[in-house]
Amino acid sequence: MFVILGAAGKVGTSTASALRAEGLPVRAVLRDPAKAGPLQAIGCDVAFADLRDTAALGAALAEAEAVQIILPPPLKAEDARAEMRALTESMAEALARARPKRVLAISDYGAHVPEDIGMPTVFRLFEERLRRLDMPKIFLRSAEHMEGWARSIPAAIATGALPSLHHPVERTFAAVSTGDVGRMAADVLRRPVAETSEQIVHIEGPRRYSASDVAVALSQLLGRTITAQAVPRGVWQEALERALSASTARLLVDLYDAHNKGDLIDVEPGGEVRYGTTGLVEALRPFVPA
């Protein structure tokens, strides 16, 4: 049995779908019963548990051959770091009780960097906690999600300018579609159990992109010219707090500061890299009005 935590999310749904397409048994673990329908429709067993409920998680993980976990950034937490630490501890304790044959953790580019760079540092601590578990572990470090640009599409449509925290807008960075992350996770989960206790795999898209490339993709989809525009550094925190808590916004400010230094948010030197096949246009198409 393959158990997927956060199975209703984009990555989790993609993993579950890929495993079910191969006829493999999948238990989808959800918090919200209203999201169970699509997963049940593809043949998943469904269990319900909040990530903070260690006992319920342990029950959901029972008899699992492999488990995929994901650490969701809290959008409105007063203390995002503390919230993510608590979720990490709950998942780690549940895994220790259930003792699956292996665990795959969705992690983040930059999780190897020793200094504090915001969100990737939370994932470094996530990995460090999971390393204490006595079971084979796979860390699938994901590049920036292409779909994250969907939040900026309404502004681009309204103004013709795509706001970017990537400076300069011509600088390229690794990005990947969430569908490719999930499919790659399913592929890695199907591997024979490795003799080594830990594997690190990086996943990014078919090539690297810039904010200007995102604007070009939106121009193609919208049939009008969209231009990437760098958001002044001094207003990042205020702008992000329109949708996020101050604590979560700060993690992202630190992340983009690190991005803009040039090479911190990248593959760990010597690390294994896999490449998805989905390009920007395909990834963003569902978010553009017909």
N, C-alpha and C positions, 0 to 999 in steps of 0.2 A: 504494500500500500504506500503510495506517495501522498504525503500530507502537505498542503499548501496553506500557509498562514497569509491572511490578507488576500484571499483568492478573488475577492470582488474588485480589486484594483486592476489597473491596466496590465501591470507586469504579471500579477498572479493569475488573472484570467488567461493571459497568453500562455503561461506555463501549463495551466490545467488543460487548456484546449489542445496543446501539442501532445501532452501525455495521453489524453483520451483518444486522440486521432490514431495513436499507436495501439489502442486497446488496453492501455494500462490502467489499473485501479487508482482512483484519485479521491482523496477526502479533502474537500474544500472547507476551510475554517473561516467563518464569518462572524462579525459582530451583529449585523443587521439582517434579520430574517427576510426583509423585503427584497434583498439582493440575491436571494437563493435561486430564483427561477431559472435564469440563464445557465447557471452551473448544473442544476439538476437536469436541465434539458439536454446537456451533452453527456449525461451519465455519471456525474460526480455524486458520491456520497457527501452529505453536508453535515457539518457540526457547527455549533455556535459557541463562541467564547470571546470575551473581551481580553485583549492582550495584558491587561492588568490583573486578570483573574488566573493566578498560577495554577490553581487546582483544576479549573475548567480547561485550561490549556493542556495540562498533563493528560486529562481524560481524552481530549481530542487527538493527542499524539500517540495514543496507545496503539501498539502493534505496528507502528510505522516502520517501513524499510528505510525511507528517506524523507527528510522534512526540508521544505523551503521556508525561510523566514525573511521578513522585511521589516525594517524599522521606519515607521512613518513619521515624518517631521510634524510636530503638532502646530497647527496654524495659529491657535489662540492661547497657548500656554503662557502663564505669567513667567515661568522659568522653563524655557524650552530644553535646556541642557539637562536639568533635573528630571523633567518628564521623560526624556529619551533614555536617560540612565535607568529610570524605574522600569520602563518597558523592556529594556535590555535585560535587566536582572530577572524580571518575571519570565521572559522567554527562556533564558539560560537555565533557571531553576526547573521549568517544565521539561526542557530537553534532558536535564540530568536525571529526572525521575523516569522519563519514558525510554531513554537510552536507544534511540534509533540507530541504524547501522551507519548513517551519515547525515550531516546537515549541510545544506547550501544556504549561505547568507548573502542576500543582495547588499552590496556595500557600495563604495563611492570612490571615484578617481580622487587621488590625493590623500587617501586614508593612510598612506605610509609616511606622510610628512610629519616630522617630529614637532615642529612648532605649531602654535595655535593658529589655524586658518579658518575657524568658524565651522561650518557644517561638516566638512571632511574630517575635522578633528573629533567630532562626536562619533563618526563612523570608525575612526581609529580606536577609540575607547570601546566601541561595540565589538570590534574584532578582538581586541585584547581580552575582553571578558569571555568571549566564546572560546578562545584558545585554552582556557582553563578546563574545558569539557573534555572528558576522556572518550572521544569518538572522532572518526575522520571528519574533517571540515573542508568545505570549499567556499572560498570568498570570491563571489562574482562581482567585481568592481565595475560599476556602470558609469559611463561618461554622462555628461549632461543630457537630460531627456529632451529630444526635439519638441515633444508635445508641450513642454513648459512655455514655449513661445505663444501658445494659444491665448494666454492671458493678455497678451499685448495686441492681439489682432483687432479688437474693437477700436482701440486708440489709433491703430494704423489705418483702419477704414475711415474713421472720422476725420483724421488730419493729413493722411498721406505720409506720415512719419512713423517709423517703427522705433519705439524707445528701447535703448539698449544700455545695460550696465557693463557690457564688454567694451573696453576702451583700448585702442581705437577700434572703430567698427570694422576695419579691414583685417584685424588680427584673427587668425583661425584658431579654432579650439575643437576638441573632440566632442561629438554629440552622437546620440543613438536613439532610435525609436524604442518606445517601451515594448512594442510587440517583439522586436528583435531581442531585447533583454530576456523576455519570458521564453521565447523559443530557444535561445541559447542555454538558459537555465535548464530547460527540459532535456536538451541534448547532453549537458554535463551530468545531470542527475541519472541519465540512463547508462553512463559509463560504468564499467566494472569498478567495484570499490578499490581505490588505490591503496598500495601498501603504505604510502606516506600518510602521515596524520593530517597534513594540511596542503591544500592547493590554492593558488591565487590565479584567477583568470580575469583579464580585463576585456570588456566588450565596448566597442564603439562602432560608428556607422561606416559606410563604404568609403568615405573620405572625410576630411576635416572641413569645417565650415566657419564662416565669419558672420557677424550680424548683418553685414551687407549681403551675404549669400541668402540669409533668411528673408531679407527684404526683396531680393530678386525672385525667390520662390513665391512669396505672397503676391508680387506683381503679376507673375504668371497665372496664379490661381484667380486673382481678382480682375484681371484684364485691365489694370491701370498701374501707374507707376507708384511704387512705395519706396521710400528712401530711409535707410537706417540713420538714426540720430542718437548720439551719445547723451545719456542723461547726466547732467552735472553731478559730480561726486558729492557735493554739499547737500543735495536734496534726496539722496538715496534712502536714508533712514525714514524720513518723513513720507516719501512716496510708498515705500514698502508697508509702512504702518497703516495705510488705507485698507489693506487686506489681511495683515498679519499682526500678531502681538509684537511689542517692541523687542522682546527677547528673541523671537524667531527671526525678525527682521535683522537684528544684529548679526546673527549667524550667517545670513546671506550677504550682508555688507562685507563681512570679513572674508567670505568666500570669493566675492568678486574682486576685492582688493588683491587677493592672492592670484586670481585668474589674470589680472591685469599686470602682474609682475612678469608674466611671460611663460614660465615653465614649471610652476609648482603643482598645478592641477593637471597631472598627467600620469602616464603609466609608470609604475615603479620600475626603476632601472633593472633590465634583464627579465622583466615579467612577461608572462604569456599574454598575447593579445589575440582576440578573435574579432571578426568583422561582420556586422550585420549587412543586410542587402537593401534596407529601406532608406530611400533618400528623403530630403526635406519636403519636396512637393507632395509625395505620397503620405508622409506623416502628418502634414498640416492640412491636407485636403478636407478631412472630416470637420474641421473647425471653421471653415470658410463658408459663408452663406452661399447657397446655390443661386 
